[in-house]
Amino acid sequence: MNMIHLIEHLNLFIAVLFTVLYFYQLVYLGVGLVRRKHPPRLPENCKFHRYAAVISARNEEGVIAELIQCLKQQNYPSDLLDVYVIADNCTDDTAGAARAAGAIVYERQDQRLKGKGYALDWLFHHLAAEERDVYDAYLIFDADNLVDKNFVREMNRVFDTGKYDALTSYRNSKNFGDNWISAGYSIWFLREARFLSYPRMLLGSNCHVSGTGFLVSAKVIRENGGWPYHLLTEDIEFSVSSAVKGFRIGYCDAAVVYDEQPTTFRQSWDQRLRWSKGFYQVDMKYTLPLLKGCARLDRTSWSCYDMLMTVAPGMLLTLAVFLFNGIICAACLMEPPYIARYVISMCLEFMGSSLFTFYMGLLVYGIITVLSEWKNISAPAAKKVLYVFLFPVFMFTYIPISLAALVRRVEWKPIYHSSAKQLSTAR
C-alpha cells in the first residue's frame, strides 16, 4: 500500500506543480480581458525614425510583390523606409519579382548554412560592410505577409518612447477559414497577441517575437555583431537571449500583420516539427542562463522566468508522467487482483482527468480568444464556431510531433505559399 500512496502523492504533486508554475498565465488572461479596453496612451507627435524592412524569401516569386506593395504604400514617409529582400537559395525568379516591385535585392546561395537566421545575419554583415547600416531599426517580415497601411507608423509610435529594444506586433491570419489547420494556427497567434504579449507589456515583462512582423533596433544588431541566432527557432532564441541580456521586447497592438498559415497536415507537421526541435535546442542552450536570470532578482528576473516557462518542454514532461502511470499499470498486473484493479483505476482516472482538463483548458482559451477577436477574424461565423471546437484537436497533434522531434534529425524546410489576397480589418 505504500507504493499506492506514493503514486497518489506523486500524481497530486505533478498536478499542483504545473498549476503553480503556470498560474500566472491566468493573470495574463484577466489582464487581457479587462485592460484591452483601456490601452496605454502614446504621443501623437513623435520623431519619424528611419527603418529598413527586411524580407527573407526562398522561392516566393508568387507572393513577394504583394508584400512589397503593402510596404511601399505605408502611411509613413517613403524616404524613411527602405525595403530589402534576401533571395535566399532561390531556384525561381523571386529576385526579379522583388526588384520589379521596387525592393533592394540581395541574392544569397549557401546550401550549408540554410534558414532565416543565417540569411538575416548575412544581410546585416553586408549592410555594415557597405556602410548602408544607417537605420534606427529593422522590420522583419516573411514573404507571404500582408501588413496594415499604418503598420510602420504605429510601430514607430511605440519605438519612439525609447523603452524597447525590439517590438512584436498583432499577428492575424489571411486564411483563418481555409480549414481546421489554418484556424488552429490563427487562434494560437491571436491568443498570443491578446493574452500573452499585451499583458506582458502592460505588466513590464518581456514579450517574445513570433517569427514575423517584428522590429529590432539597430543598437541590438550592433551589440550582437549581427544576428547570431541560428537555431531552428531563431525567433524564440532571440527572445530568450534578450531576456537574459536585459534587452526589452515590447508589443504594438495597433500594428497588424497578416500571415498565411499552412493548410495541409504534411506542411503543418514539418513546420511544427521544426518548432518543437528548435524549442528543445533553446532549452539545451538557455535553461541554465534563464535560471541564473531568475535568481538575479532585478527587473529582468520575471522576464527570465516567463521565458523559462514558455520554452520548458511541458508537453514532454506531461507525456513522461503518462508513461510512468502506464508502466505502473503494467507492473501491477503481477499483484493480487484487488490491488491491480485499484492501481489501474487510479492511474487511468489520473490520465483521463488530465486529458479532459487539457482539452477543456484549450477549448475555453479558444472560445475566449475567438469571442474577444471576433470582428478581427476574416471567416464566416459558422467556421469560427466550428474551428474553435477543433482547436484542442489541433493542439493535441503536438503530442506525436513532440515525440518525433525528440528523436529525429530536423532541418529547416521552406513552406510554399499561394498568392496573397488583400484583407480588411475592423480594428
N, C-alpha and C positions, 0 to 999 in steps of 0.2 A: 504493500500500500504506500510505502514511502516513495516509490517510483511514480505512482499515480499522482500523489500530491506534488511531486517535483514537476511533472508535466503540466499540471493545472497552474502552478505558480509561474512556470516559465512562459506559458501562453499568455497569462494575465500580464506578466511583466512586459512582454513584447508589445501587447496591445496598448498598455499605458504609456510605454516609452515612445511609440510612434505618435500617440495623441499629444504628449507633452512637447515633443520635438517640432511638430508641425502645427500646433495650436495657433501660433502667431498668424498663420495664413487665414484663419477665420477672422482675426482682427483686420487683416487687409481687406477681406470681403466686406466687412462692415464699413470700413472707410470708403471703399469703392462705391458702395450703395448710397452712403449719406453725403459724402463730400463732393461727389461729381457735380451736384447742382450748385456748388459754390466754389468754382475754380479760383486759384490764386490769380490776382491781378498782375498784369505785365504792362510795362510802359508802352504807349502807342508810338512815341518818338524815340527811336534808338538809332545807333550807328549801323549803317549798312556795311557788313563785312564782306570780304572777298572770298568766294568759295570755288572749289573745283568739284564737280560731280563726277564720280568715278564709277564706271560700269565694267565689270569683268565679264566677258562674254565668250562662250565657246559654241560655235555653230548656232548662232542666234540670228541669222540673216532675216528670218521671217518676222521677228518682233522688235529688233533693236531700234528701228527708225521711229516706232511709235513712242518709246520712252524718250528718245532724244527730242522728239517734237514736243512732248509734255514739258521737258526741261527748258526748251527754247521759248516756250510760251508762259513761263512762270511770271507771276506778278512780282517781279523783282528786277532791279537794274541789270540789263543784259551785259553791261561791261564788267559786272562784278561776279558773273557766273560763267565759268568755262566748263565744257563737257568733254571728258576724256573716256575713251573706250579702249580697253585692253582686249584685243582679239587674240585669245589665248588658245594656242594649239588648234586653230580652226582649219577645217577642210572645206568650208563653204566660203561664200563671199560676205561674211559678217563685216570685215574691214571695209569693203567697198560700200556696203549699205550704210554703215556708220558715217563714213566720210561724206557720202551724198546727203545725209541728213544734217550735216554741219558739225560733227564731232571731231575732236583731235584724236587721231587713232595711233596706237602703238601696237605693233604685231609681235607676238612672242611665240617661240617654238621651243619647248622643253618637255620632252616626254618622260624625263626622270622626276623633275620637281613639278608635279601636277596639282592643281587645285587653286581655289580663290586666294588663299592666304599667300601662296608663293607669287601669284600674279600681282597682288597689291604691293607686296614687298618689292618686287621687280620694278614696278612703275614708280614708287616713291624714291627709289635709288636713282632711277633715270632722271626724274624731275630735279633732284638735288644736284646731280652731276651736270645737268644742262642749265642750272640756275633758274629753273622755272618753278621752284617751290616758293612761290610768292603769295601763298594763300593763308588766310587765317584759320581755315578749317576745310575738311574734305567731307563730302556727302557720298555715301557708298550705297549703290543700288545693284540689283540683279536685272538682267536684260529683259525679263518678262514683266517688270513692274510698270505701273502707271502711277502718276502722282497728281494730287490735287494741285490746282493752279497756285494756291497760296502756301504750298509746302515749304519752300525756301524762306519766304517771308516769316512764317510762323516759327520755324526753327531758329531763324536769326534773332527773333524777339527773345527767346529763352537763352540762346547762346550769349547774347549781348549783356545779360545780367552778370556775366563773369563768374557764375557759381559752378559751372560744369565744364569738365574736360571732354565730355562726349555726351551725346543725346540719342535716345531712341525715339521712335515715332509710333503713331497709331497704325497698326498693320491690319488692313482689311483685305478681303479677297475679291477677285474678279469673277470667280466661278463657284461660289458657295453652292448654288443649286444644281451643279452637274450630277453629283451622286453623293452617297454617304461618306466616301473617302475624302473628297474635296471639302465637304461640310465638316467632317471631323477635324481636319486641319484648321479650317476657318474658325470654328468655335474655340479651339485651343488658343489661337493667336488673339482673338477678341477677348477671351478671358484673361490672357496675359497682359494685354493693354489696360483693361478696365480694373482688374482686381489684383494685379501684381505691380506693374510699372507705375500706375497712377498713385496708389497708396504709398509705394516706396518713396516716390518723390516728395509727397506731402509730409511723410514722417522722417525724411532726411536720410533714408537708406539708399544705397546704390541700386539703380536699375541694371538690367543686363540687356545688351544689344542682341537683336534677334535676326542676324544674318543679312538683313537688307533694310534700306530706309533709315540709316543711322548716320550721325555726324560724329567725327572725331577731330579734335583740334590739331592744328599744325604743331603746337607745343608738344603734344603727346607723341606724334610721329618723330619729331626731332629727338626727344628724350629717349625714345625706344630705338633710335637708329633705323627707322623704317617700320615695317610691320612684321615683327618676329613671331607671329602666331601661325604655326603651320600644322597643328593637329587637325584631325578630321572635322572637328567643330571649332574652327578658328574664332567664331563669334563668342562662344562661351569661354574659350581660353582667354580672349581679350578681356571679357567681363570679369572673370575671376582674377586675372592678373591685375586689373585696375583696382579691384577691392583690396588686394594685398599691398599694392604700391601706394594706395591712397588717392588715386585719380577718381574724381566724382563723375558718375554717369547719371544724367537726369532724363526726363521724359517730356516730350512735347505732345500734348493731347490733341492739339489743333492741326498738327502736320500729319496728313493722311497719305499712306502709300497703299496701293492695291497690288496684291501679289497673286500669281496664278498657281493654284495647288494641283498636285498630281491627281489623276482620276483613275488610274489603274492600280491594282494591288501590287503588281510587279514593280512599278516605279516607286510606289509608296514603301514597299518592303526595302528596296535598295537604298532609298533616301534615309529612312528611319534606322536601318541597319548601320549606316554611316554615322548617324547622330548618336546612336547607342554606343558604338565603338568609340566615338570621339569623347563621349562622357566618361567612359572608362579610362581613356587616356588622360583626360583632365584630372580625374580622381587620383591616378597614379602620380601625376606631376605636382598637383597643387594641394592635396589634402593636408600635408604637414604645414606648408606656409599658411593655409587658411586657419588651421588650429592655432598656430602662433599668432595670427592676426586677431583671433577671438580673444586670446589671452592678453592682448595689449591694453584692453580696457580704455580705449580712446574713441574718437569719432568714427574710426574705421571698424571697430570691433563688431558692431551689429551687421554691417555690410558683409564682413567676412563670414559671420555665422549664417546669414541669409544665403550667401552664395554656396556655402558648405552644404546646406540642406537642399539647395537647388540641384547640385551635381551629385549628391550622395546616391549610391545605387539602391534606392529604396525598393524598386521592383525586384532586384536580385536578392535583397535581404528577405523580402516577403516570400519569394519562392523557396529560399533556404529554410525558412520556418515551416512552410508547407511540406517540404521534403522531409524535414525532421519528424513531423507528425505522421507522414506516410510510413516512414521507417518504423516508428513506434507501433503503428497499426500492424505492420507485417510481423514485427518481433513478438507482439503479444499473442499471436496465434499459437505459440508454444505454451502459453499459460493456461490455467483452468478456464473453462468456458465462461464462467460468470465474470472473471477478471477481463478476459478478452472482449466480451460484449461491452463492458463498461468503458474500457480504454478506447475501443474503436468508436463507440458512440460519442465519447468526449472529444476525440480528435476530429471526427467528421463534423461535429457540431461547431468546433472552433473554425475549421476550414470553411464550412458553409456560411457561417455568420460573417467571417472575414470577407468572403467573396460578395455576399449580399451588401455588406456595409460599403465595400469598394464600389460596387455598381451604383448604389443609391447615392453615394457621395458625388460620383461623377455625373449622375443624372441631375441631381439638384444643382450642381455647379453649371451644367449645360443649360438647364432651364432658366436659371437666374441670368446667365450670360446672354442668351438669346432674347429674353424678355427685355433686358436692360438695353440691348443694342438693336432692338427690333427694326427701328427705322433706318439703321445703317447697313442692314443686310439686304443685298440685292437678290431676292429669290421670292417665289410665291409663298404665301402664308402656309399652305399645306406642306410644302417641303421643309420649311423652318420647323414646323411641329414634328414631322416625321423624323427628320435627321437629328433632332435633339435627343430623341429616344435611342437612336443608333450611335450617338456619341460615345457612351460607355463601351459599346462593342468595338468601335474603332480603337479606343484606348486599351481594351483587353488584348488586341492583336500585338501590343508591345511585349506581351509575355514571351511568345516564341522568338520575337525579334531580339529581345534582351538576352535570351539564352544563346541564340545563334551568334550574336556579337561577341559573346564571351569566348567562343572557341574558334570563330572563323577569322581568316585574314581579310580585311576590308580595305578597299581602295576607293578613292574619290571617283565617282561616275557622274557625267553630266545628265541633267534632266531636260529633255527636249520639250519645247513649248509650242503651242499653236499661236495663231495670230491673236493679238490682243484686241479688246474692244473697249470703247470709251464708256466710263461709268459716271453716274452722277451720285451725289451723296446728300442726305438730309441733314448732315451735321452742320 
